[in-house]
Amino acid sequence: MEVPLSWYLIVAAALFCIGLYGALSRRNAIAILIGVELMLNAVNINLLAFWRYIEVARSSLAGQVFAIIVITVAAAEAAVGLALIIAVYRNRRTVDVEDVD
C-alpha cells in the first residue's frame, strides 16, 4: 500500500504553518530560529514527496539532491543564527528580539 501524495502535502503544510506561527509570534530569538527550521523541514518533505511521485524524476536524484542542499543550508543557517544569538546575548544580556535594535 502506497501513501498518497496528498498526505505528505498535508503534513508538510501543517509543519510549515506551525513553523510560520512560531517564527512570527515569538519574541525569543531561539524560538524564531526553531520556527524557521520547521519551515525548512516542510520544504524538504515537499521536495521529496514530489520527487517520489513524479514518474519521470524517479530515475534521477534531483529531489534527493535538492533535499541535501536544503539540509545543508538549514545547518549553516542554524550555525550562523546561533552565533548571532550568542553575540547579542553577550552584549545585551537578552535574546528578546524586541530589545535589540
N, CA, C and O atoms as a GROMACS GRO file, in nm:
protein
  404
    1MET      N    1   0.084  -0.119   0.000
    1MET     CA    2   0.000   0.000   0.000
    1MET      C    3   0.088   0.124   0.000
    1MET      O    4   0.178   0.137   0.082
    2GLU      N    5   0.061   0.211  -0.091
    2GLU     CA    6   0.141   0.332  -0.107
    2GLU      C    7   0.069   0.451  -0.043
    2GLU      O    8  -0.053   0.466  -0.056
    3VAL      N    9   0.145   0.533   0.026
    3VAL     CA   10   0.089   0.652   0.090
    3VAL      C   11   0.063   0.757  -0.018
    3VAL      O   12   0.153   0.787  -0.097
    4PRO      N   13  -0.058   0.813  -0.023
    4PRO     CA   14  -0.087   0.912  -0.129
    4PRO      C   15  -0.010   1.042  -0.109
    4PRO      O   16   0.028   1.078   0.002
    5LEU      N   17   0.011   1.110  -0.219
    5LEU     CA   18   0.085   1.236  -0.218
    5LEU      C   19   0.017   1.340  -0.130
    5LEU      O   20   0.084   1.419  -0.064
    6SER      N   21  -0.114   1.340  -0.129
    6SER     CA   22  -0.188   1.441  -0.052
    6SER      C   23  -0.156   1.433   0.098
    6SER      O   24  -0.156   1.535   0.166
    7TRP      N   25  -0.128   1.314   0.149
    7TRP     CA   26  -0.095   1.301   0.290
    7TRP      C   27   0.036   1.371   0.321
    7TRP      O   28   0.049   1.440   0.423
    8TYR      N   29   0.135   1.352   0.234
    8TYR     CA   30   0.263   1.421   0.253
    8TYR      C   31   0.245   1.573   0.247
    8TYR      O   32   0.304   1.646   0.326
    9LEU      N   33   0.164   1.618   0.154
    9LEU     CA   34   0.142   1.761   0.140
    9LEU      C   35   0.068   1.819   0.260
    9LEU      O   36   0.096   1.932   0.301
   10ILE      N   37  -0.024   1.744   0.316
   10ILE     CA   38  -0.097   1.790   0.435
   10ILE      C   39  -0.002   1.800   0.554
   10ILE      O   40  -0.005   1.898   0.629
   11VAL      N   41   0.083   1.699   0.572
   11VAL     CA   42   0.180   1.702   0.682
   11VAL      C   43   0.278   1.819   0.663
   11VAL      O   44   0.309   1.890   0.759
   12ALA      N   45   0.325   1.838   0.540
   12ALA     CA   46   0.419   1.947   0.514
   12ALA      C   47   0.353   2.083   0.534
   12ALA      O   48   0.416   2.175   0.587
   13ALA      N   49   0.228   2.097   0.492
   13ALA     CA   50   0.157   2.224   0.512
   13ALA      C   51   0.136   2.252   0.661
   13ALA      O   52   0.152   2.365   0.706
   14ALA      N   53   0.100   2.149   0.736
   14ALA     CA   54   0.081   2.167   0.881
   14ALA      C   55   0.213   2.205   0.948
   14ALA      O   56   0.217   2.293   1.033
   15LEU      N   57   0.320   2.138   0.909
   15LEU     CA   58   0.451   2.168   0.965
   15LEU      C   59   0.496   2.310   0.929
   15LEU      O   60   0.553   2.381   1.012
   16PHE      N   61   0.469   2.351   0.806
   16PHE     CA   62   0.505   2.486   0.763
   16PHE      C   63   0.423   2.590   0.840
   16PHE      O   64   0.478   2.692   0.882
   17CYS      N   65   0.294   2.564   0.859
   17CYS     CA   66   0.210   2.659   0.934
   17CYS      C   67   0.253   2.670   1.080
   17CYS      O   68   0.252   2.779   1.137
   18ILE      N   69   0.289   2.558   1.140
   18ILE     CA   70   0.338   2.561   1.278
   18ILE      C   71   0.468   2.641   1.286
   18ILE      O   72   0.487   2.720   1.378
   19GLY      N   73   0.558   2.619   1.189
   19GLY     CA   74   0.684   2.694   1.187
   19GLY      C   75   0.662   2.842   1.162
   19GLY      O   76   0.728   2.925   1.224
   20LEU      N   77   0.570   2.875   1.072
   20LEU     CA   78   0.541   3.016   1.044
   20LEU      C   79   0.482   3.085   1.166
   20LEU      O   80   0.519   3.197   1.199
   21TYR      N   81   0.389   3.016   1.233
   21TYR     CA   82   0.332   3.072   1.355
   21TYR      C   83   0.440   3.092   1.461
   21TYR      O   84   0.444   3.194   1.529
   22GLY      N   85   0.527   2.992   1.475
   22GLY     CA   86   0.635   3.002   1.574
   22GLY      C   87   0.732   3.114   1.543
   22GLY      O   88   0.782   3.180   1.634
   23ALA      N   89   0.760   3.135   1.415
   23ALA     CA   90   0.854   3.240   1.378
   23ALA      C   91   0.794   3.380   1.391
   23ALA      O   92   0.864   3.474   1.425
   24LEU      N   93   0.664   3.392   1.366
   24LEU     CA   94   0.602   3.525   1.369
   24LEU      C   95   0.548   3.565   1.506
   24LEU      O   96   0.535   3.684   1.534
   25SER      N   97   0.517   3.469   1.591
   25SER     CA   98   0.452   3.503   1.718
   25SER      C   99   0.547   3.508   1.837
   25SER      O  100   0.508   3.556   1.943
   26ARG      N  101   0.667   3.462   1.822
   26ARG     CA  102   0.759   3.455   1.936
   26ARG      C  103   0.847   3.579   1.942
   26ARG      O  104   0.876   3.642   1.840
   27ARG      N  105   0.889   3.612   2.062
   27ARG     CA  106   0.983   3.721   2.083
   27ARG      C  107   1.123   3.669   2.110
   27ARG      O  108   1.220   3.743   2.097
   28ASN      N  109   1.134   3.543   2.146
   28ASN     CA  110   1.262   3.482   2.175
   28ASN      C  111   1.331   3.445   2.044
   28ASN      O  112   1.270   3.381   1.958
   29ALA      N  113   1.456   3.485   2.028
   29ALA     CA  114   1.528   3.461   1.903
   29ALA      C  115   1.549   3.312   1.876
   29ALA      O  116   1.548   3.270   1.760
   30ILE      N  117   1.567   3.234   1.979
   30ILE     CA  118   1.587   3.090   1.960
   30ILE      C  119   1.457   3.025   1.912
   30ILE      O  120   1.462   2.935   1.828
   31ALA      N  121   1.343   3.067   1.962
   31ALA     CA  122   1.214   3.014   1.917
   31ALA      C  123   1.188   3.052   1.772
   31ALA      O  124   1.131   2.973   1.696
   32ILE      N  125   1.229   3.171   1.732
   32ILE     CA  126   1.215   3.212   1.592
   32ILE      C  127   1.302   3.125   1.502
   32ILE      O  128   1.260   3.084   1.394
   33LEU      N  129   1.422   3.096   1.548
   33LEU     CA  130   1.513   3.010   1.472
   33LEU      C  131   1.456   2.869   1.458
   33LEU      O  132   1.470   2.807   1.352
   34ILE      N  133   1.394   2.818   1.561
   34ILE     CA  134   1.331   2.685   1.555
   34ILE      C  135   1.214   2.687   1.457
   34ILE      O  136   1.192   2.590   1.384
   35GLY      N  137   1.138   2.795   1.454
   35GLY     CA  138   1.027   2.808   1.358
   35GLY      C  139   1.076   2.806   1.215
   35GLY      O  140   1.014   2.745   1.128
   36VAL      N  141   1.187   2.873   1.189
   36VAL     CA  142   1.245   2.872   1.054
   36VAL      C  143   1.292   2.732   1.018
   36VAL      O  144   1.276   2.689   0.903
   37GLU      N  145   1.350   2.662   1.112
   37GLU     CA  146   1.394   2.524   1.086
   37GLU      C  147   1.274   2.434   1.053
   37GLU      O  148   1.284   2.349   0.964
   38LEU      N  149   1.163   2.452   1.122
   38LEU     CA  150   1.044   2.374   1.090
   38LEU      C  151   0.995   2.402   0.948
   38LEU      O  152   0.954   2.311   0.877
   39MET      N  153   1.000   2.528   0.907
   39MET     CA  154   0.958   2.561   0.771
   39MET      C  155   1.050   2.498   0.668
   39MET      O  156   1.004   2.450   0.564
   40LEU      N  157   1.180   2.496   0.694
   40LEU     CA  158   1.272   2.432   0.601
   40LEU      C  159   1.250   2.281   0.595
   40LEU      O  160   1.265   2.221   0.488
   41ASN      N  161   1.215   2.220   0.706
   41ASN     CA  162   1.183   2.077   0.704
   41ASN      C  163   1.056   2.048   0.625
   41ASN      O  164   1.046   1.944   0.560
   42ALA      N  165   0.960   2.138   0.630
   42ALA     CA  166   0.839   2.122   0.549
   42ALA      C  167   0.873   2.130   0.400
   42ALA      O  168   0.817   2.055   0.320
   43VAL      N  169   0.963   2.218   0.365
   43VAL     CA  170   1.008   2.227   0.225
   43VAL      C  171   1.075   2.096   0.184
   43VAL      O  172   1.054   2.048   0.073
   44ASN      N  173   1.156   2.039   0.272
   44ASN     CA  174   1.220   1.910   0.242
   44ASN      C  175   1.117   1.801   0.218
   44ASN      O  176   1.132   1.721   0.126
   45ILE      N  177   1.014   1.796   0.299
   45ILE     CA  178   0.910   1.695   0.280
   45ILE      C  179   0.843   1.713   0.144
   45ILE      O  180   0.818   1.614   0.074
   46ASN      N  181   0.814   1.837   0.106
   46ASN     CA  182   0.754   1.862  -0.024
   46ASN      C  183   0.846   1.821  -0.138
   46ASN      O  184   0.802   1.757  -0.234
   47LEU      N  185   0.973   1.857  -0.128
   47LEU     CA  186   1.067   1.822  -0.234
   47LEU      C  187   1.075   1.671  -0.254
   47LEU      O  188   1.069   1.622  -0.367
   48LEU      N  189   1.088   1.597  -0.146
   48LEU     CA  190   1.100   1.453  -0.157
   48LEU      C  191   0.968   1.387  -0.198
   48LEU      O  192   0.969   1.287  -0.270
   49ALA      N  193   0.856   1.441  -0.154
   49ALA     CA  194   0.727   1.383  -0.192
   49ALA      C  195   0.703   1.400  -0.341
   49ALA      O  196   0.661   1.306  -0.409
   50PHE      N  197   0.730   1.519  -0.393
   50PHE     CA  198   0.710   1.540  -0.536
   50PHE      C  199   0.810   1.459  -0.617
   50PHE      O  200   0.776   1.407  -0.724
   51TRP      N  201   0.933   1.447  -0.568
   51TRP     CA  202   1.031   1.365  -0.638
   51TRP      C  203   0.985   1.221  -0.644
   51TRP      O  204   1.002   1.154  -0.746
   52ARG      N  205   0.926   1.173  -0.537
   52ARG     CA  206   0.883   1.033  -0.531
   52ARG      C  207   0.764   1.005  -0.621
   52ARG      O  208   0.753   0.897  -0.679
   53TYR      N  209   0.674   1.102  -0.635
   53TYR     CA  210   0.551   1.078  -0.708
   53TYR      C  211   0.554   1.122  -0.853
   53TYR      O  212   0.457   1.096  -0.925
   54ILE      N  213   0.659   1.186  -0.900
   54ILE     CA  214   0.670   1.220  -1.041
   54ILE      C  215   0.745   1.107  -1.110
   54ILE      O  216   0.860   1.079  -1.076
   55GLU      N  217   0.680   1.044  -1.204
   55GLU     CA  218   0.735   0.924  -1.268
   55GLU      C  219   0.866   0.953  -1.341
   55GLU      O  220   0.958   0.871  -1.336
   56VAL      N  221   0.877   1.066  -1.407
   56VAL     CA  222   0.996   1.098  -1.484
   56VAL      C  223   1.116   1.119  -1.392
   56VAL      O  224   1.228   1.083  -1.426
   57ALA      N  225   1.092   1.175  -1.274
   57ALA     CA  226   1.201   1.210  -1.184
   57ALA      C  227   1.251   1.092  -1.103
   57ALA      O  228   1.354   1.103  -1.036
   58ARG      N  229   1.182   0.979  -1.106
   58ARG     CA  230   1.225   0.865  -1.025
   58ARG      C  231   1.362   0.814  -1.066
   58ARG      O  232   1.437   0.762  -0.982
   59SER      N  233   1.396   0.827  -1.193
   59SER     CA  234   1.525   0.777  -1.238
   59SER      C  235   1.639   0.873  -1.202
   59SER      O  236   1.755   0.832  -1.197
   60SER      N  237   1.608   0.999  -1.177
   60SER     CA  238   1.711   1.095  -1.140
   60SER      C  239   1.714   1.114  -0.988
   60SER      O  240   1.623   1.071  -0.917
   61LEU      N  241   1.817   1.176  -0.943
   61LEU     CA  242   1.833   1.203  -0.800
   61LEU      C  243   1.807   1.349  -0.765
   61LEU      O  244   1.853   1.397  -0.662
   62ALA      N  245   1.735   1.420  -0.851
   62ALA     CA  246   1.717   1.564  -0.833
   62ALA      C  247   1.649   1.597  -0.701
   62ALA      O  248   1.692   1.690  -0.632
   63GLY      N  249   1.546   1.524  -0.663
   63GLY     CA  250   1.476   1.552  -0.538
   63GLY      C  251   1.564   1.531  -0.417
   63GLY      O  252   1.562   1.609  -0.322
   64GLN      N  253   1.642   1.424  -0.420
   64GLN     CA  254   1.732   1.397  -0.309
   64GLN      C  255   1.844   1.500  -0.301
   64GLN      O  256   1.884   1.539  -0.192
   65VAL      N  257   1.894   1.543  -0.416
   65VAL     CA  258   1.999   1.645  -0.417
   65VAL      C  259   1.946   1.777  -0.363
   65VAL      O  260   2.014   1.843  -0.285
   66PHE      N  261   1.824   1.815  -0.404
   66PHE     CA  262   1.764   1.937  -0.351
   66PHE      C  263   1.745   1.928  -0.200
   66PHE      O  264   1.770   2.025  -0.128
   67ALA      N  265   1.702   1.812  -0.151
   67ALA     CA  266   1.682   1.794  -0.007
   67ALA      C  267   1.815   1.806   0.067
   67ALA      O  268   1.820   1.866   0.175
   68ILE      N  269   1.920   1.749   0.013
   68ILE     CA  270   2.052   1.761   0.077
   68ILE      C  271   2.099   1.905   0.078
   68ILE      O  272   2.159   1.950   0.176
   69ILE      N  273   2.072   1.978  -0.030
   69ILE     CA  274   2.109   2.120  -0.034
   69ILE      C  275   2.031   2.198   0.072
   69ILE      O  276   2.089   2.283   0.140
   70VAL      N  277   1.902   2.170   0.086
   70VAL     CA  278   1.822   2.240   0.187
   70VAL      C  279   1.869   2.205   0.327
   70VAL      O  280   1.874   2.292   0.413
   71ILE      N  281   1.904   2.079   0.351
   71ILE     CA  282   1.956   2.040   0.482
   71ILE      C  283   2.087   2.113   0.511
   71ILE      O  284   2.110   2.156   0.624
   72THR      N  285   2.172   2.126   0.411
   72THR     CA  286   2.299   2.197   0.428
   72THR      C  287   2.275   2.345   0.458
   72THR      O  288   2.340   2.402   0.546
   73VAL      N  289   2.183   2.405   0.385
   73VAL     CA  290   2.150   2.546   0.411
   73VAL      C  291   2.090   2.563   0.550
   73VAL      O  292   2.120   2.660   0.619
   74ALA      N  293   2.006   2.469   0.593
   74ALA     CA  294   1.947   2.476   0.727
   74ALA      C  295   2.053   2.464   0.835
   74ALA      O  296   2.046   2.532   0.937
   75ALA      N  297   2.151   2.377   0.813
   75ALA     CA  298   2.259   2.362   0.912
   75ALA      C  299   2.343   2.489   0.918
   75ALA      O  300   2.379   2.534   1.027
   76ALA      N  301   2.373   2.548   0.804
   76ALA     CA  302   2.450   2.673   0.802
   76ALA      C  303   2.370   2.786   0.866
   76ALA      O  304   2.424   2.867   0.941
   77GLU      N  305   2.240   2.789   0.837
   77GLU     CA  306   2.154   2.892   0.896
   77GLU      C  307   2.148   2.877   1.047
   77GLU      O  308   2.149   2.977   1.119
   78ALA      N  309   2.140   2.755   1.095
   78ALA     CA  310   2.135   2.733   1.240
   78ALA      C  311   2.266   2.774   1.305
   78ALA      O  312   2.266   2.834   1.412
   79ALA      N  313   2.378   2.741   1.242
   79ALA     CA  314   2.509   2.778   1.299
   79ALA      C  315   2.526   2.929   1.303
   79ALA      O  316   2.568   2.984   1.406
   80VAL      N  317   2.495   2.997   1.193
   80VAL     CA  318   2.509   3.143   1.190
   80VAL      C  319   2.408   3.208   1.283
   80VAL      O  320   2.441   3.304   1.354
   81GLY      N  321   2.285   3.157   1.284
   81GLY     CA  322   2.182   3.214   1.372
   81GLY      C  323   2.218   3.200   1.519
   81GLY      O  324   2.202   3.295   1.596
   82LEU      N  325   2.264   3.084   1.558
   82LEU     CA  326   2.304   3.066   1.699
   82LEU      C  327   2.426   3.151   1.734
   82LEU      O  328   2.435   3.202   1.845
   83ALA      N  329   2.519   3.166   1.640
   83ALA     CA  330   2.634   3.254   1.665
   83ALA      C  331   2.589   3.398   1.686
   83ALA      O  332   2.640   3.467   1.774
   84LEU      N  333   2.494   3.444   1.605
   84LEU     CA  334   2.443   3.580   1.623
   84LEU      C  335   2.368   3.595   1.755
   84LEU      O  336   2.381   3.696   1.824
   85ILE      N  337   2.290   3.494   1.790
   85ILE     CA  338   2.216   3.499   1.916
   85ILE      C  339   2.312   3.504   2.035
   85ILE      O  340   2.290   3.578   2.130
   86ILE      N  341   2.418   3.425   2.029
   86ILE     CA  342   2.518   3.426   2.138
   86ILE      C  343   2.587   3.561   2.146
   86ILE      O  344   2.612   3.612   2.255
   87ALA      N  345   2.620   3.619   2.030
   87ALA     CA  346   2.685   3.751   2.029
   87ALA      C  347   2.593   3.859   2.087
   87ALA      O  348   2.637   3.944   2.163
   88VAL      N  349   2.466   3.854   2.050
   88VAL     CA  350   2.370   3.952   2.103
   88VAL      C  351   2.352   3.931   2.253
   88VAL      O  352   2.344   4.028   2.329
   89TYR      N  353   2.346   3.806   2.297
   89TYR     CA  354   2.328   3.779   2.440
   89TYR      C  355   2.449   3.829   2.520
   89TYR      O  356   2.432   3.881   2.630
   90ARG      N  357   2.568   3.814   2.467
   90ARG     CA  358   2.687   3.860   2.539
   90ARG      C  359   2.689   4.012   2.553
   90ARG      O  360   2.736   4.064   2.654
   91ASN      N  361   2.637   4.082   2.453
   91ASN     CA  362   2.638   4.228   2.459
   91ASN      C  363   2.517   4.286   2.532
   91ASN      O  364   2.531   4.382   2.607
   92ARG      N  365   2.400   4.228   2.512
   92ARG     CA  366   2.276   4.285   2.566
   92ARG      C  367   2.217   4.210   2.683
   92ARG      O  368   2.128   4.262   2.750
   93ARG      N  369   2.264   4.088   2.710
   93ARG     CA  370   2.212   4.002   2.817
   93ARG      C  371   2.064   3.968   2.798
   93ARG      O  372   1.991   3.952   2.895
   94THR      N  373   2.021   3.957   2.671
   94THR     CA  374   1.884   3.919   2.639
   94THR      C  375   1.881   3.854   2.501
   94THR      O  376   1.963   3.884   2.414
   95VAL      N  377   1.785   3.764   2.482
   95VAL     CA  378   1.762   3.708   2.349
   95VAL      C  379   1.625   3.749   2.297
   95VAL      O  380   1.574   3.692   2.200
   96ASP      N  381   1.565   3.848   2.361
   96ASP     CA  382   1.437   3.903   2.317
   96ASP      C  383   1.461   3.994   2.197
   96ASP      O  384   1.538   4.090   2.206
   97VAL      N  385   1.396   3.963   2.082
   97VAL     CA  386   1.426   4.037   1.961
   97VAL      C  387   1.372   4.180   1.965
   97VAL      O  388   1.418   4.265   1.889
   98GLU      N  389   1.276   4.208   2.052
   98GLU     CA  390   1.224   4.344   2.061
   98GLU      C  391   1.319   4.436   2.138
   98GLU      O  392   1.311   4.558   2.124
   99ASP      N  393   1.409   4.380   2.216
   99ASP     CA  394   1.506   4.462   2.290
   99ASP      C  395   1.629   4.496   2.208
   99ASP      O  396   1.710   4.580   2.248
  100VAL      N  397   1.644   4.431   2.093
  100VAL     CA  398   1.760   4.454   2.007
  100VAL      C  399   1.718   4.542   1.891
  100VAL      O  400   1.621   4.512   1.823
  101ASP      N  401   1.791   4.650   1.869
  101ASP     CA  402   1.762   4.739   1.757
  101ASP      C  403   1.887   4.773   1.679
  101ASP      O  404   1.880   4.847   1.581
   0.00000   0.00000   0.00000
